[in-house]
Structure formats: C-alpha cells, structure tokens
Amino acid sequence: MSATDVSPKDYQALRALIAQRAEDLPRRLMQVAGYALENPDEIAFGTVASIAARADVQPSALVRFSRALGYQGFTELQDVFRSRLRERVLNYDERLAKMREHGIATSKSGLVLDGFLEAAEQSVGRFREKVDHDAIERAVDLMARAETIYLIGLRRSFPITSYMSYALGKLGIRNILVDAVAGMGAEQASFITGRDAVLSISFTPYASETVMLTNAAKARGAAIVSLTDSVFSPIASSADVLLEIVEANFEGFRSMAVTMALAMTLTVSVAARRAEG
C-alpha cells in the first residue's frame, strides 16, 4: 500500500489493516506494529523519539510503518490512535486516580495489592473497549461442536487451562489438559483429530512448546481457538478464531484477570450451548 491509498480513519479499521498485512511487512515494521497494538496509549501520547526508544527501533521505522499503511507520515497515524481515546465512553484511569485519592492502601502490602488491583482494572477496561463478541461466539460454536476439547497452555498460561479443565469436567464436557508432565506434551496431543477443538493460550514471550503443539494440532485438522496478546503471536496464524487480550502489569507482573474471565466465559458458554442441543 502506498501513501496515495486510502488509509484507515478509525482505530478498529487500522487494527484490521495491520492484521491483514502482518505477513507482508518487513521484520522491523512488524516490530513497530506489535508494539503499537500492545501500547496504543503510548502511540497516542508519545513522541517519535520516545516511542522509537521503547519499541527498540529507529525513529525512521515509525515513518516507514506509517507510510506502509497509507499515511503521509507518523502524525497522521498518531491521530488515529488519539481518536481512539476520544471515542472512549468510560475513562478508567480517572476512576483509578479517585481510588488512590481515597487512600485505599495504608501499608506496604496494601500498596502492592492496590497495584495489582489497578492492573486488573486497567486490563478489564481496555478489554471492554475492544471486545469482539462475534469472535467469542465463533469460538464457543467451535468448541461446543468438538468431540473432545484439548487445552494447551504452558508456563504462565497453565493456571488458566488447568482451571478450565477442572470446570469443563464438572460440567460433564470431555476435555484433555495437555500439561506436558514428564515431557509428554507431544504424546498427549497425538490423539487430536479433525473432530476435536483446541484452545491454545500463550502470551509474550510465548512458550515454545505451546506453539509447537498448536501447529501440530492444526496439521491434524483440529479447530484452533487461540487466546493470545497480538495478531503477530506465533499461535495467531494457526487460529480459526483469534481472541486477543493485552493484560496490564504491575511492576512487570502481568494481570491474569481478563484471561481468566474470558476462559470461564468460554467454559460456561460451551456448556450452555451443548445443553441447548
């Protein structure tokens, strides 16, 4: 796409264009795209120099990225990210500021708790703004039709898949938790067929075994639902349905609030769909 082409004027259209062109962009521009989608507020408020430093690219890469998407320059692209902020119905940062004004935390452990609660609030607020209800419905459909639901999520994602396995079992839904105990992940996933569905969960820096197992399941013909943090995630390209979540963090520790909420939404909705017949 050249700068003479029509460029997206709203944030959602821009996101869709970036996802569409992900495989065509050079490596450095993909790095910019990934950073922009994960940090939209920083793109909206930052300078070329500050954004480039945080994204670990040269400032010229921001200009090239903007032009590759049809904009005359970075300022035009930045205006789209700023319009996203103007379109918000609720300002969650202001709500959190009021919480701090009320002196919720009075001890060191209270300050830590307040930090994690703030990260959870931010995660929920951001997800509400961009939630794709149609994608969630498609994911539920795929999983409800499956003979067996395989749950793949290692390292940081393992608490999510293990709890889903527990809940699905209690709801009478056949599932296999691929936990890779004793290095048996490949063997656990070797029974996947085209009649099954796989829920794969992975976030930056991405568990390599999750990626390998997801690709193997795709090769076996299973329906793949990927829950991850970017269209550039290594489990995104295998997905029949992509559910994107970017969790906020406190002192480098990322929240799991939205991930768990979405996982339980899928679990309960699949059970309800099956009960409907």
C-alpha positions as CSV (number, residue, x, y, z in Angstrom):
1,M,0.0,0.0,0.0
2,S,1.4,3.4,-0.9
3,A,0.8,6.8,0.7
4,T,-1.7,7.6,-2.0
5,D,-4.0,4.8,-1.0
6,V,-7.0,5.4,1.4
7,S,-5.8,4.9,4.9
8,P,-8.0,3.9,7.9
9,K,-9.5,6.8,9.8
10,D,-10.6,4.9,12.9
11,Y,-8.7,2.6,15.2
12,Q,-10.6,-0.6,14.6
13,A,-10.2,-0.3,10.9
14,L,-6.5,0.3,11.4
15,R,-6.1,-2.8,13.6
16,A,-7.9,-4.8,10.9
17,L,-5.5,-3.5,8.2
18,I,-2.4,-4.3,10.3
19,A,-3.7,-7.8,10.9
20,Q,-4.4,-8.2,7.2
21,R,-0.9,-7.0,6.2
22,A,1.1,-8.7,9.0
23,E,2.8,-11.3,6.8
24,D,3.8,-8.7,4.2
25,L,5.6,-6.2,6.5
26,P,9.4,-6.3,6.9
27,R,10.6,-7.5,10.3
28,R,11.3,-4.1,11.7
29,L,7.9,-2.8,10.7
30,M,6.3,-5.9,12.2
31,Q,8.1,-5.0,15.4
32,V,6.6,-1.5,15.3
33,A,3.1,-2.9,14.6
34,G,3.3,-5.3,17.5
35,Y,4.4,-2.5,19.9
36,A,1.7,-0.2,18.6
37,L,-1.1,-2.7,19.1
38,E,0.1,-3.6,22.6
39,N,0.7,0.1,23.7
40,P,-1.9,2.2,21.9
41,D,-1.9,4.9,24.6
42,E,1.8,5.4,24.3
43,I,1.5,5.8,20.5
44,A,-1.2,8.4,21.1
45,F,0.8,10.5,23.6
46,G,4.4,9.8,22.9
47,T,6.9,11.5,20.6
48,V,8.6,9.8,17.7
49,A,11.9,9.6,19.7
50,S,10.3,8.2,22.9
51,I,8.2,5.7,21.1
52,A,11.1,4.5,18.9
53,A,13.2,4.1,22.1
54,R,10.6,2.0,23.8
55,A,9.9,-0.1,20.7
56,D,13.7,-0.6,20.2
57,V,13.6,0.7,16.6
58,Q,15.0,3.7,14.8
59,P,12.7,6.8,14.5
60,S,12.7,6.3,10.8
61,A,10.9,3.0,11.2
62,L,7.9,4.7,12.6
63,V,7.7,6.9,9.5
64,R,8.1,3.9,7.2
65,F,5.5,2.0,9.1
66,S,3.0,4.9,8.8
67,R,3.6,5.2,5.0
68,A,3.3,1.5,4.5
69,L,-0.2,1.7,5.9
70,G,-1.1,4.6,3.6
71,Y,-0.5,7.7,5.8
72,Q,1.6,10.7,4.7
73,G,3.6,10.5,7.9
74,F,3.6,9.4,11.6
75,T,1.4,12.3,12.7
76,E,-1.5,11.1,10.6
77,L,-1.2,7.6,12.1
78,Q,-0.9,9.1,15.6
79,D,-4.2,11.0,15.1
80,V,-6.0,7.6,14.6
81,F,-4.6,6.4,18.0
82,R,-5.7,9.7,19.6
83,S,-9.2,9.4,18.1
84,R,-9.5,6.0,19.9
85,L,-9.1,7.9,23.2
86,R,-11.7,10.5,22.3
87,E,-14.2,7.8,21.5
88,R,-14.0,6.1,24.9
89,V,-17.2,6.1,26.8
90,L,-15.5,5.5,30.2
91,N,-12.2,6.8,31.5
92,Y,-10.8,4.0,33.7
93,D,-7.6,5.9,34.5
94,E,-9.7,8.7,36.1
95,R,-11.6,6.1,38.2
96,L,-8.4,4.6,39.4
97,A,-7.0,8.0,40.3
98,K,-10.0,8.6,42.5
99,M,-9.4,5.3,44.2
100,R,-5.9,6.4,45.1
101,E,-7.2,9.7,46.3
102,H,-9.3,7.9,48.8
103,G,-6.2,6.3,50.4
104,I,-7.1,2.6,49.8
105,A,-3.7,1.4,50.7
106,T,-2.1,2.2,54.1
107,S,0.6,-0.4,54.3
108,K,3.4,-1.8,52.1
109,S,1.3,-4.9,51.3
110,G,-1.6,-2.7,50.7
111,L,0.3,-0.7,48.2
112,V,1.2,-4.0,46.4
113,L,-2.4,-5.1,46.5
114,D,-3.5,-1.7,45.1
115,G,-1.0,-2.0,42.3
116,F,-2.4,-5.4,41.3
117,L,-6.0,-4.3,41.6
118,E,-5.1,-1.3,39.4
119,A,-3.6,-3.6,36.7
120,A,-6.7,-5.8,36.8
121,E,-8.9,-2.7,36.4
122,Q,-6.9,-1.4,33.5
123,S,-7.0,-4.8,31.8
124,V,-10.8,-5.1,32.2
125,G,-11.3,-1.6,31.0
126,R,-9.2,-2.0,27.9
127,F,-10.8,-5.3,27.0
128,R,-14.3,-3.9,27.3
129,E,-13.4,-1.2,24.8
130,K,-12.3,-3.6,22.0
131,V,-14.0,-6.9,22.9
132,D,-15.0,-8.9,19.7
133,H,-18.3,-10.6,20.7
134,D,-18.6,-12.2,17.3
135,A,-15.2,-13.9,17.7
136,I,-16.2,-15.2,21.1
137,E,-19.5,-16.6,19.7
138,R,-17.5,-18.4,16.9
139,A,-15.1,-19.8,19.5
140,V,-18.0,-21.2,21.5
141,D,-19.5,-22.7,18.4
142,L,-16.3,-24.5,17.5
143,M,-15.7,-25.8,21.0
144,A,-19.3,-26.8,21.5
145,R,-19.2,-29.0,18.4
146,A,-16.0,-30.7,19.3
147,E,-15.8,-34.3,20.3
148,T,-13.0,-33.5,22.7
149,I,-11.6,-30.1,23.8
150,Y,-7.9,-30.1,24.1
151,L,-6.4,-27.4,26.4
152,I,-2.9,-26.2,25.6
153,G,-1.3,-23.5,27.7
154,L,2.0,-23.9,29.5
155,R,4.1,-21.7,31.8
156,R,2.2,-18.5,32.6
157,S,-0.9,-19.8,30.9
158,F,-1.1,-23.1,32.7
159,P,-3.3,-21.8,35.6
160,I,-5.9,-20.9,33.1
161,T,-6.0,-24.1,31.2
162,S,-5.9,-26.2,34.3
163,Y,-8.8,-24.4,35.9
164,M,-10.8,-24.7,32.6
165,S,-10.1,-28.4,32.6
166,Y,-11.5,-28.7,36.1
167,A,-14.6,-26.6,35.3
168,L,-15.3,-28.4,32.0
169,G,-15.0,-31.8,33.8
170,K,-17.5,-30.6,36.4
171,L,-19.8,-29.6,33.6
172,G,-19.6,-33.0,32.0
173,I,-17.6,-31.9,28.9
174,R,-14.9,-34.2,27.7
175,N,-11.6,-32.4,27.7
176,I,-7.8,-33.2,27.8
177,L,-5.4,-31.0,29.6
178,V,-2.1,-31.0,27.8
179,D,0.2,-30.4,30.7
180,A,3.4,-31.8,29.2
181,V,4.3,-33.5,32.5
182,A,7.5,-35.6,32.1
183,G,7.9,-34.1,28.7
184,M,4.9,-36.0,27.3
185,G,3.2,-33.0,25.7
186,A,3.6,-34.4,22.1
187,E,2.2,-37.7,23.2
188,Q,-0.8,-36.2,25.0
189,A,-1.6,-34.2,21.9
190,S,-1.0,-37.1,19.5
191,F,-4.7,-38.3,19.8
192,I,-6.1,-35.0,18.4
193,T,-8.2,-35.4,15.3
194,G,-10.3,-33.3,13.0
195,R,-13.3,-33.9,15.2
196,D,-11.7,-32.1,18.1
197,A,-11.1,-28.4,19.1
198,V,-8.0,-27.0,20.7
199,L,-7.9,-23.9,22.9
200,S,-4.4,-22.7,22.8
201,I,-3.2,-19.9,25.2
202,S,0.2,-18.2,25.1
203,F,1.5,-14.7,25.8
204,T,4.8,-12.9,25.3
205,P,7.5,-14.3,25.4
206,Y,5.4,-17.3,24.2
207,A,6.0,-20.9,25.4
208,S,7.8,-22.6,22.5
209,E,6.1,-26.0,23.3
210,T,2.7,-24.4,23.2
211,V,3.5,-23.1,19.7
212,M,4.8,-26.5,18.6
213,L,1.8,-28.3,19.9
214,T,-0.7,-25.9,18.4
215,N,0.9,-26.2,15.0
216,A,0.8,-30.0,15.3
217,A,-2.9,-29.9,16.2
218,K,-3.6,-27.7,13.2
219,A,-1.8,-30.2,11.0
220,R,-4.1,-32.9,12.4
221,G,-7.2,-30.9,11.2
222,A,-8.4,-29.7,14.6
223,A,-10.3,-26.5,15.0
224,I,-8.0,-24.0,16.8
225,V,-9.1,-21.2,19.1
226,S,-6.0,-19.1,20.0
227,L,-6.1,-16.8,23.1
228,T,-3.1,-14.5,22.9
229,D,-1.9,-10.9,23.0
230,S,-1.2,-10.0,19.4
231,V,-2.0,-10.7,15.8
232,F,1.7,-11.3,15.5
233,S,1.7,-14.1,18.1
234,P,3.1,-17.4,16.8
235,I,-0.2,-19.1,17.7
236,A,-2.2,-16.5,15.8
237,S,-1.6,-17.8,12.3
238,S,-2.9,-21.3,13.2
239,A,-6.2,-19.9,14.7
240,D,-9.6,-20.5,13.2
241,V,-10.7,-18.0,15.8
242,L,-8.3,-15.5,17.4
243,L,-9.1,-13.9,20.8
244,E,-6.8,-11.1,21.6
245,I,-6.0,-9.9,25.2
246,V,-3.4,-7.5,26.4
247,E,-3.2,-7.5,30.1
248,A,-1.8,-4.6,32.1
249,N,1.1,-5.2,34.5
250,F,2.2,-4.0,37.9
251,E,6.0,-3.8,38.3
252,G,6.4,-6.2,35.5
253,F,3.9,-8.8,36.8
254,R,1.1,-9.1,34.4
255,S,-2.6,-9.4,35.5
256,M,-4.5,-12.5,34.6
257,A,-7.9,-11.0,35.3
258,V,-9.3,-10.8,31.8
259,T,-7.7,-14.0,30.7
260,M,-9.5,-15.9,33.4
261,A,-12.8,-14.1,32.9
262,L,-12.7,-15.0,29.2
263,A,-11.7,-18.6,29.8
264,M,-14.6,-19.0,32.2
265,T,-16.9,-17.3,29.7
266,L,-15.9,-19.9,27.1
267,T,-16.3,-22.8,29.5
268,V,-19.8,-21.8,30.7
269,S,-21.0,-20.8,27.3
270,V,-19.9,-24.1,25.7
271,A,-21.8,-26.0,28.4
272,A,-24.9,-23.8,27.8
273,R,-24.6,-24.3,24.0
274,R,-24.4,-28.1,24.4
275,A,-27.4,-28.1,26.8
276,E,-29.4,-26.3,24.1
277,G,-28.9,-29.3,21.9
